Amino acid sequence: MGYFYGIFIKELNITPLIKTLPVIPVERENLHMTITYIGDQRPSQEVDDKIGISIGSIPCFRVRLGQLVLLPNTLRPRYWRWRLLAMSSWVG
């Protein structure tokens, strides 16, 4: 099992997209964007607390996504990556 820090995806219905891709879907409440993968060793509670404090005040934001890339390859993708085109503060 790997550990990572990420952001949950809200208000983005990618279910139709997932159904067209050769990937194993996850439950909607687990959809996320990984910010950084930290490996197979769980971070210490101290590190986890510091990360939580540092990101706790970041407001919600919107992103505009570009090209979808299937990784490690298009025949056997394990995950996908989107090119980030723009980011703006959340209004709503």
C-alpha contacts under 8 A as a table, 3 or more apart, distances in Angstrom:
res1	aa1	res2	aa2	distance
1	M	40	D	5.94
2	G	37	Y	7.58
2	G	38	I	7.40
2	G	39	G	5.31
2	G	40	D	4.41
2	G	41	Q	7.28
3	Y	37	Y	6.19
3	Y	38	I	5.58
3	Y	39	G	5.55
3	Y	40	D	5.94
3	Y	41	Q	7.02
3	Y	42	R	6.27
3	Y	43	P	7.99
4	F	34	T	6.71
4	F	35	I	7.38
4	F	36	T	5.62
4	F	37	Y	4.20
4	F	38	I	5.21
4	F	39	G	7.19
5	Y	34	T	6.06
5	Y	35	I	5.61
5	Y	36	T	5.49
5	Y	37	Y	6.55
5	Y	38	I	7.68
6	G	32	H	6.26
6	G	33	M	5.38
6	G	34	T	4.10
6	G	35	I	4.78
6	G	36	T	6.87
7	I	32	H	5.31
7	I	33	M	5.19
7	I	34	T	6.45
7	I	35	I	7.11
8	F	29	E	7.98
8	F	30	N	7.11
8	F	31	L	5.99
8	F	32	H	4.14
8	F	33	M	6.39
9	I	12	L	6.61
9	I	31	L	5.67
9	I	32	H	4.97
9	I	33	M	6.78
13	N	16	P	7.53
14	I	17	L	5.16
14	I	18	I	6.16
15	T	18	I	5.07
15	T	19	K	6.25
16	P	19	K	5.27
16	P	20	T	6.74
17	L	20	T	5.36
17	L	21	L	6.66
18	I	21	L	5.28
18	I	22	P	7.96
18	I	23	V	7.09
18	I	25	P	6.52
19	K	22	P	7.87
19	K	25	P	7.96
22	P	75	L	7.75
22	P	76	R	7.31
22	P	77	P	6.92
23	V	76	R	7.93
23	V	77	P	6.24
23	V	78	R	6.48
23	V	79	Y	7.24
24	I	78	R	7.83
26	V	30	N	6.38
26	V	31	L	6.74
27	E	30	N	5.41
27	E	31	L	6.85
28	R	31	L	5.42
34	T	37	Y	6.97
38	I	41	Q	7.63
39	G	42	R	7.76
43	P	47	V	6.19
43	P	48	D	6.37
44	S	47	V	5.28
44	S	48	D	6.23
45	Q	48	D	4.94
45	Q	49	D	5.96
46	E	49	D	5.14
46	E	50	K	6.24
47	V	50	K	5.14
47	V	51	I	6.20
48	D	51	I	5.20
48	D	52	G	6.18
49	D	52	G	5.05
49	D	53	I	6.21
50	K	53	I	5.17
50	K	54	S	6.15
51	I	54	S	5.15
51	I	55	I	6.21
52	G	55	I	5.46
52	G	56	G	5.63
53	I	56	G	5.19
53	I	57	S	7.62
54	S	57	S	7.07
55	I	58	I	5.44
59	P	89	S	7.46
59	P	90	W	7.36
60	C	89	S	6.70
60	C	90	W	5.35
61	F	87	M	6.98
61	F	88	S	5.76
61	F	89	S	4.46
61	F	90	W	4.32
62	R	87	M	5.63
62	R	88	S	5.29
62	R	89	S	6.09
62	R	90	W	5.70
63	V	84	L	7.02
63	V	85	L	7.38
63	V	86	A	5.56
63	V	87	M	4.31
63	V	88	S	6.41
64	R	84	L	6.25
64	R	85	L	5.36
64	R	86	A	4.99
64	R	87	M	6.30
65	L	82	W	6.05
65	L	83	R	5.77
65	L	84	L	4.84
65	L	85	L	5.38
65	L	86	A	7.20
66	G	82	W	5.98
66	G	83	R	4.84
66	G	84	L	5.97
66	G	85	L	5.81
67	Q	82	W	5.60
67	Q	83	R	5.50
68	L	80	W	6.82
68	L	81	R	5.84
68	L	82	W	4.58
68	L	83	R	6.80
69	V	80	W	5.53
69	V	81	R	5.12
69	V	82	W	6.12
70	L	73	N	5.69
70	L	74	T	5.29
70	L	77	P	5.48
70	L	78	R	7.66
70	L	79	Y	6.27
70	L	80	W	4.46
70	L	81	R	6.48
71	L	74	T	6.60
71	L	76	R	7.76
71	L	77	P	4.97
71	L	78	R	6.10
71	L	79	Y	5.58
71	L	80	W	5.51
71	L	81	R	7.30
72	P	76	R	7.12
72	P	77	P	5.62
72	P	78	R	6.65
72	P	79	Y	7.54
73	N	76	R	5.72
73	N	77	P	5.37
74	T	77	P	5.56
77	P	80	W	7.16
84	L	87	M	7.75
